[in-house]
């Protein structure tokens, strides 16, 4: 289970997410029309605070692509269920369901990290103890991807989680889950974006002081990993 130090560190990250969540979510939501000389949006982001806390990935994509990118991502949200920061009404599948799909053909997403960080999904933070929870999350992602394809989405890009400098108990779970995603997502029509090598050994350079969320430089690294897959 979490050590006292890890619990305190995660609580700080949770409080940080809570402080920013309302304003960031509003800022990251958007209509599909073109603005500021950019083309109308055909891409939608759904997911958690990797996208929503600063909004930098969305901003970088809009600037680089010279087009609007819509976002329904919200900090603290899980793939399954909810918590005190993000209710089940804003879980990742609900974000997609509630977002306008007008003109949208590409989905950029993540999800599942908060199911472990902000929930009690398995009795101990080991791969063996979390197998059932990992499978449930992957089934939820598979079901959501199938719905996206049925809605006419031509590209689904899933941003994998890097290993943060905090919550070291989650490293083995994340490594297992990322390897599982890389091997199973192509058959589901999901493009998996590997992020772990780009952050390994550079955590202090690319992450905020909470050891979890990307800073501006880290968000730029993630943007550059996403772009070739769009």
C-alpha positions as CSV (number, residue, x, y, z in Angstrom):
1,X,0.0,0.0,0.0
2,X,1.0,3.7,-0.1
3,X,3.7,4.8,2.3
4,X,2.9,7.9,4.5
5,X,5.3,10.0,2.3
6,X,3.6,8.9,-0.9
7,X,0.1,9.6,0.5
8,X,1.1,13.1,1.5
9,X,2.7,13.7,-1.9
10,X,-0.4,12.4,-3.7
11,X,-2.7,14.5,-1.5
12,X,-0.7,17.5,-2.5
13,X,-1.2,16.6,-6.2
14,X,-4.9,16.0,-5.6
15,X,-5.3,19.4,-3.9
16,X,-3.4,21.1,-6.8
17,X,-5.7,19.4,-9.3
18,X,-8.7,20.5,-7.3
19,X,-7.6,24.1,-7.3
20,X,-7.2,24.3,-11.0
21,X,-9.9,21.9,-12.2
22,X,-12.9,24.2,-12.7
23,X,-11.0,27.0,-14.5
24,X,-8.9,24.7,-16.6
25,X,-11.9,22.5,-17.6
26,X,-13.7,25.6,-18.8
27,X,-10.7,26.9,-20.6
28,X,-10.1,23.6,-22.4
29,X,-13.6,23.1,-23.6
30,X,-14.4,24.6,-26.9
31,X,-16.6,24.7,-30.0
32,X,-15.7,23.4,-33.4
33,X,-15.6,26.6,-35.3
34,X,-12.3,28.2,-36.5
35,X,-10.9,31.2,-34.6
36,X,-7.8,33.2,-34.6
37,X,-7.0,32.3,-38.2
38,X,-6.9,28.6,-37.3
39,X,-8.9,25.9,-39.1
40,X,-12.0,24.5,-37.6
41,X,-11.5,21.7,-35.1
42,X,-11.6,18.1,-36.3
43,X,-9.8,16.7,-33.2
44,X,-11.2,16.2,-29.6
45,X,-9.2,15.6,-26.4
46,X,-10.7,13.5,-23.6
47,X,-8.9,12.4,-20.5
48,X,-7.4,13.6,-17.2
49,X,-5.1,16.2,-15.8
50,X,-2.2,15.3,-18.1
51,X,-4.2,17.3,-20.7
52,X,-6.4,19.4,-18.5
53,X,-4.3,20.8,-15.6
54,X,-2.3,23.3,-17.7
55,X,-3.9,22.9,-21.1
56,X,-0.4,23.2,-22.6
57,X,-0.7,20.1,-24.9
58,X,-3.8,21.4,-26.4
59,X,-2.3,24.9,-26.9
60,X,0.9,23.4,-28.4
61,X,-1.1,21.3,-30.8
62,X,-3.3,24.3,-31.9
63,X,-0.2,26.4,-32.5
64,X,1.7,23.7,-34.3
65,X,-1.2,22.5,-36.5
66,X,-2.7,25.9,-37.0
67,X,-6.1,24.5,-36.2
68,X,-8.5,24.5,-33.3
69,X,-8.5,21.4,-31.0
70,X,-11.5,20.8,-28.8
71,X,-11.1,19.4,-25.3
72,X,-13.4,17.9,-22.7
73,X,-10.6,16.6,-20.5
74,X,-10.9,17.2,-16.8
75,X,-8.5,16.8,-13.9
76,X,-9.0,14.0,-11.5
77,X,-11.2,12.0,-13.8
78,X,-11.2,8.2,-13.9
79,X,-12.0,5.7,-16.7
80,X,-14.5,3.9,-14.4
81,X,-16.4,5.6,-11.6
82,X,-15.6,8.9,-9.9
83,X,-14.1,10.5,-6.8
84,X,-14.3,13.7,-4.7
85,X,-12.4,15.6,-7.4
86,X,-14.2,14.3,-10.5
87,X,-17.5,12.6,-10.3
88,X,-18.6,9.7,-12.5
89,X,-20.6,12.2,-14.6
90,X,-17.3,13.4,-15.9
91,X,-15.5,10.1,-16.3
92,X,-13.6,9.7,-19.6
93,X,-16.4,7.9,-21.4
94,X,-18.9,10.5,-20.2
95,X,-16.6,13.3,-21.4
96,X,-16.8,11.8,-24.9
97,X,-20.5,11.2,-24.7
98,X,-21.2,14.8,-23.7
99,X,-18.9,16.5,-26.2
100,X,-19.9,17.8,-29.6
101,X,-18.7,15.5,-32.3
102,X,-19.6,17.9,-35.1
103,X,-16.7,17.8,-37.6
104,X,-14.6,15.6,-35.2
105,X,-12.7,12.8,-36.8
106,X,-9.7,12.3,-34.4
107,X,-9.8,11.5,-30.7
108,X,-6.7,12.2,-28.5
109,X,-7.1,10.6,-25.1
110,X,-5.7,9.1,-22.0
111,X,-7.3,7.6,-18.9
112,X,-7.0,5.0,-16.2
113,X,-4.3,6.6,-14.1
114,X,-6.7,8.2,-11.6
115,X,-8.4,4.9,-11.2
116,X,-5.3,3.9,-9.2
117,X,-4.2,7.3,-7.8
118,X,-7.6,8.4,-6.5
119,X,-9.4,5.1,-6.0
120,X,-9.1,1.8,-4.1
121,X,-9.4,-0.5,-7.1
122,X,-7.2,-3.3,-5.8
123,X,-6.2,-4.6,-2.4
124,X,-2.5,-4.0,-2.9
125,X,-0.5,-2.0,-5.4
126,X,1.0,-5.0,-7.2
127,X,0.5,-6.3,-10.7
128,X,-0.9,-9.5,-9.4
129,X,-3.4,-7.9,-7.0
130,X,-4.5,-5.4,-9.7
131,X,-5.0,-7.8,-12.6
132,X,-8.8,-7.7,-12.3
133,X,-8.9,-3.9,-12.1
134,X,-6.5,-3.5,-15.0
135,X,-8.7,-5.8,-17.1
136,X,-11.8,-3.8,-16.2
137,X,-10.2,-0.6,-17.2
138,X,-9.0,-2.0,-20.5
139,X,-12.5,-3.4,-21.2
140,X,-13.9,0.1,-20.6
141,X,-11.3,1.6,-23.0
142,X,-12.1,-1.1,-25.6
143,X,-15.8,-0.4,-25.3
144,X,-15.2,3.4,-25.6
145,X,-13.0,2.9,-28.7
146,X,-15.7,0.8,-30.3
147,X,-18.2,3.5,-29.7
148,X,-15.8,6.1,-31.2
149,X,-15.3,4.0,-34.3
150,X,-19.1,3.6,-34.6
151,X,-19.5,7.3,-34.4
152,X,-17.2,7.7,-37.4
153,X,-13.9,8.6,-35.7
154,X,-11.1,7.7,-38.1
155,X,-8.3,8.0,-35.7
156,X,-8.0,7.3,-31.9
157,X,-4.7,8.2,-30.3
158,X,-4.1,7.0,-26.8
159,X,-1.3,8.8,-24.8
160,X,0.4,6.3,-22.5
161,X,1.5,7.2,-19.0
162,X,5.2,7.9,-18.3
163,X,6.5,6.8,-14.9
164,X,6.4,9.7,-12.5
165,X,9.0,10.4,-9.8
166,X,6.3,9.9,-7.1
167,X,4.1,6.9,-6.2
168,X,6.8,4.4,-7.0
169,X,4.5,1.5,-6.1
170,X,2.6,2.2,-9.3
171,X,5.7,1.8,-11.6
172,X,5.3,-2.0,-12.1
173,X,1.6,-1.6,-12.7
174,X,2.1,1.1,-15.2
175,X,4.9,-0.8,-17.0
176,X,2.7,-3.9,-17.2
177,X,-0.3,-1.9,-18.4
178,X,1.6,0.1,-21.0
179,X,3.1,-3.1,-22.4
180,X,-0.4,-4.6,-22.6
181,X,-1.7,-1.5,-24.4
182,X,1.2,-1.5,-26.9
183,X,0.5,-5.1,-27.8
184,X,-3.4,-5.0,-27.9
185,X,-4.4,-1.6,-29.1
186,X,-3.4,-1.9,-32.8
187,X,-6.0,-4.7,-33.3
188,X,-8.6,-2.3,-31.8
189,X,-7.8,0.5,-34.1
190,X,-6.1,2.5,-31.4
191,X,-2.8,4.2,-31.9
192,X,-0.8,3.9,-28.7
193,X,1.8,6.6,-28.0
194,X,4.7,5.4,-25.8
195,X,6.0,8.0,-23.4
196,X,8.2,6.2,-20.9
197,X,11.6,6.4,-22.6
198,X,11.2,10.1,-23.2
199,X,10.7,10.8,-19.5
200,X,13.0,8.2,-18.0
201,X,15.9,9.9,-16.2
202,X,14.5,13.4,-17.0
203,X,11.7,13.5,-14.4
204,X,13.1,16.5,-12.6
205,X,13.4,18.4,-15.9
206,X,9.9,17.5,-17.4
207,X,7.6,17.2,-14.3
208,X,6.1,19.6,-11.9
209,X,7.2,19.5,-8.2
210,X,4.4,17.0,-7.5
211,X,6.3,14.4,-9.6
212,X,3.2,13.5,-11.6
213,X,2.1,16.3,-13.9
214,X,4.1,17.6,-16.9
215,X,5.5,21.1,-16.8
216,X,5.6,23.2,-19.9
217,X,8.7,21.4,-21.2
218,X,7.2,18.0,-20.4
219,X,3.9,19.0,-22.2
220,X,6.0,20.0,-25.2
221,X,7.6,16.5,-25.2
222,X,4.2,14.9,-25.1
223,X,2.9,17.1,-27.9
224,X,5.8,16.1,-30.1
225,X,5.1,12.4,-29.4
226,X,1.4,12.9,-30.3
227,X,1.8,14.8,-33.5
228,X,3.3,12.2,-35.8
229,X,0.4,9.9,-35.0
230,X,-2.3,12.4,-36.1
